[in-house]
Amino acid sequence: MSRMDFCTMLAYDFMLKEVKKPKHDNVIVSPVSITLVLNMVAAGLKGSTLEYVLGLFGSEDINEINSKSLEIMSLAADVGSTNNGDDGRPVLAMVNGAWADQCFPFKPLYEENILKGIFDCEAKTVDFATQAEKVRVEFNAWAEAVSRGLIKDFFRPGSPSSDTTLPLANGLYFKGIWKHNYRFMVERTERRDFYLLNGRTISVPFMTSSNMYWGGSFDGFKVLQIEYENGKCRQQFYMSFFLPDERDGLQNLLEKLIISKPETYYFNLAPVKLDEFWIPKFKLSYEFGVSEAMEAMGTPLFIANNPADFSEMIHNPEGDPFSQAEILHKACIEIDEKGTEAAALTTAIFTPTSPCFPKLETLSFVVDHPFVFILREARSGLVLFTGVVLDPSQSN
């Protein structure tokens, strides 16, 4: 599988495991944000650790990974992040950060060619031993700024710790308004029933429209796609909703997406007349450990810990081995009548061990039970955000 495929499949595998748990929470993940952080890590590896990571992500060499990173970063640059999104143009910002402890400084080639040259990232040297709390405050301020206020207090007190060596981070922000033909009128929004997996029913605000959408019916589920305004931008963003036919069909749907991959359905959508259409407004956030999710999927980030394999990235004068990198991820999204605003933050923290179209059909699309959403860019195929909504009244 390709590098991007790995991160997207990681997201679906994680969502499936969460849905199977007795206690259900809404989940949102940004595969792109995770990809950029893992790419920064991979670009600083060599030896057996690099070979393992290349195999894990299905890449022939590090040049392929670096090329993918450049493509992702150029997408954000092409779309732009200086406007506020209210003029019809989408907003997409990808900001990367790197902090190295003064005892483990970055190698000049890694800093210049990789961090700055590929990821447009300013590398900072800090003193975690005596100023870990100061770095935490500065990092949280950075995270809040790049997420435009959506993600606050990413690092809690005590993290990063005084023995931290290297955090690499990505902040991702997206804002888009529905294309003119697909916008929802606030006055038509009304409260309706939403059926939870535990059998309970709750009342939440639902949006509706009488427009024609692109959609389709498949084996056990339906798909509806809503387009965002692009403001003459070359890129085109879509939100796709995957709704199981059965109220308790979310688990089966996720299993099908893992096997067949969601992109196979995008090319089988056609204009459909909706005889009934309701979709809930929702606002959610979620955070989890990516490294633990990779372990659970049977694909740990590293299987060996040879300090020399990290020598492309940092100076390690004592040759201390690293513990498994802790990769943390938090994402949030809000969908309403106007459009979508979403953000994600991913960081990897290293610590030394010692210190085509079918026939036009009629389709009902009433999203009154748990469903999957995918926010993607069509030209590149990048999945910016994906998640499952089990209870739209929860903000997590």
Secondary structure in CASP SS format (residue, H / E / C, confidence):
PFRMAT SS
TARGET T0000
AUTHOR 0000-0000-0000
METHOD secondary structure of the structure
MODEL  1
M C 1.00
S C 1.00
R H 1.00
M H 1.00
D H 1.00
F H 1.00
C H 1.00
T H 1.00
M H 1.00
L H 1.00
A H 1.00
Y H 1.00
D H 1.00
F H 1.00
M H 1.00
L H 1.00
K H 1.00
E H 1.00
V H 1.00
K H 1.00
K C 1.00
P C 1.00
K C 1.00
H C 1.00
D C 1.00
N C 1.00
V E 1.00
I E 1.00
V E 1.00
S C 1.00
P H 1.00
V H 1.00
S H 1.00
I H 1.00
T H 1.00
L H 1.00
V H 1.00
L H 1.00
N H 1.00
M H 1.00
V H 1.00
A H 1.00
A C 1.00
G C 1.00
L C 1.00
K C 1.00
G H 1.00
S H 1.00
T H 1.00
L H 1.00
E H 1.00
Y H 1.00
V H 1.00
L H 1.00
G H 1.00
L H 1.00
F H 1.00
G C 1.00
S C 1.00
E C 1.00
D C 1.00
I H 1.00
N H 1.00
E H 1.00
I H 1.00
N H 1.00
S H 1.00
K H 1.00
S H 1.00
L H 1.00
E H 1.00
I H 1.00
M H 1.00
S H 1.00
L H 1.00
A H 1.00
A H 1.00
D H 1.00
V H 1.00
G C 1.00
S C 1.00
T C 1.00
N C 1.00
N C 1.00
G C 1.00
D C 1.00
D C 1.00
G C 1.00
R C 1.00
P C 1.00
V E 1.00
L E 1.00
A E 1.00
M E 1.00
V E 1.00
N E 1.00
G E 1.00
A E 1.00
W E 1.00
A E 1.00
D E 1.00
Q C 1.00
C C 1.00
F C 1.00
P C 1.00
F E 1.00
K C 1.00
P H 1.00
L H 1.00
Y H 1.00
E H 1.00
E H 1.00
N H 1.00
I H 1.00
L H 1.00
K H 1.00
G C 1.00
I C 1.00
F C 1.00
D C 1.00
C C 1.00
E E 1.00
A E 1.00
K E 1.00
T E 1.00
V E 1.00
D C 1.00
F H 1.00
A H 1.00
T H 1.00
Q H 1.00
A H 1.00
E H 1.00
K H 1.00
V H 1.00
R H 1.00
V H 1.00
E H 1.00
F H 1.00
N H 1.00
A H 1.00
W H 1.00
A H 1.00
E H 1.00
A H 1.00
V H 1.00
S C 1.00
R C 1.00
G C 1.00
L C 1.00
I C 1.00
K C 1.00
D C 1.00
F C 1.00
F C 1.00
R C 1.00
P C 1.00
G C 1.00
S C 1.00
P C 1.00
S C 1.00
S C 1.00
D C 1.00
T C 1.00
T C 1.00
L E 1.00
P E 1.00
L E 1.00
A E 1.00
N E 1.00
G E 1.00
L E 1.00
Y E 1.00
F E 1.00
K E 1.00
G E 1.00
I E 1.00
W E 1.00
K C 1.00
H H 1.00
N H 1.00
Y H 1.00
R C 1.00
F C 1.00
M C 1.00
V H 1.00
E H 1.00
R H 1.00
T C 1.00
E E 1.00
R E 1.00
R E 1.00
D E 1.00
F E 1.00
Y E 1.00
L C 1.00
L C 1.00
N C 1.00
G C 1.00
R C 1.00
T E 1.00
I E 1.00
S E 1.00
V E 1.00
P E 1.00
F E 1.00
M E 1.00
T C 1.00
S C 1.00
S C 1.00
N C 1.00
M C 1.00
Y E 1.00
W E 1.00
G E 1.00
G E 1.00
S E 1.00
F E 1.00
D C 1.00
G C 1.00
F E 1.00
K E 1.00
V E 1.00
L E 1.00
Q E 1.00
I E 1.00
E E 1.00
Y E 1.00
E C 1.00
N C 1.00
G C 1.00
K C 1.00
C C 1.00
R C 1.00
Q C 1.00
Q C 1.00
F E 1.00
Y E 1.00
M E 1.00
S E 1.00
F E 1.00
F E 1.00
L E 1.00
P E 1.00
D C 1.00
E C 1.00
R C 1.00
D C 1.00
G C 1.00
L H 1.00
Q H 1.00
N H 1.00
L H 1.00
L H 1.00
E H 1.00
K H 1.00
L H 1.00
I H 1.00
I H 1.00
S H 1.00
K C 1.00
P C 1.00
E H 1.00
T H 1.00
Y H 1.00
Y H 1.00
F C 1.00
N C 1.00
L C 1.00
A E 1.00
P E 1.00
V E 1.00
K E 1.00
L E 1.00
D E 1.00
E E 1.00
F E 1.00
W E 1.00
I E 1.00
P E 1.00
K C 1.00
F E 1.00
K E 1.00
L E 1.00
S E 1.00
Y E 1.00
E E 1.00
F E 1.00
G E 1.00
V H 1.00
S H 1.00
E H 1.00
A H 1.00
M H 1.00
E H 1.00
A H 1.00
M C 1.00
G C 1.00
T C 1.00
P C 1.00
L C 1.00
F C 1.00
I C 1.00
A C 1.00
N C 1.00
N C 1.00
P H 1.00
A H 1.00
D H 1.00
F H 1.00
S C 1.00
E C 1.00
M C 1.00
I E 1.00
H C 1.00
N C 1.00
P C 1.00
E C 1.00
G C 1.00
D C 1.00
P C 1.00
F E 1.00
S C 1.00
Q C 1.00
A C 1.00
E E 1.00
I E 1.00
L E 1.00
H E 1.00
K E 1.00
A E 1.00
C E 1.00
I E 1.00
E E 1.00
I E 1.00
D C 1.00
E C 1.00
K C 1.00
G E 1.00
T E 1.00
E E 1.00
A E 1.00
A E 1.00
A E 1.00
L E 1.00
T E 1.00
T E 1.00
A E 1.00
I E 1.00
F E 1.00
T C 1.00
P E 1.00
T C 1.00
S C 1.00
P C 1.00
C C 1.00
F C 1.00
P C 1.00
K C 1.00
L C 1.00
E C 1.00
T E 1.00
L E 1.00
S E 1.00
F E 1.00
V E 1.00
V C 1.00
D C 1.00
H C 1.00
P C 1.00
F E 1.00
V E 1.00
F E 1.00
I E 1.00
L E 1.00
R E 1.00
E E 1.00
A C 1.00
R C 1.00
S C 1.00
G C 1.00
L C 1.00
V E 1.00
L E 1.00
F E 1.00
T E 1.00
G E 1.00
V E 1.00
V E 1.00
L C 1.00
D C 1.00
P C 1.00
S C 1.00
Q C 1.00
S C 1.00
N C 1.00
END
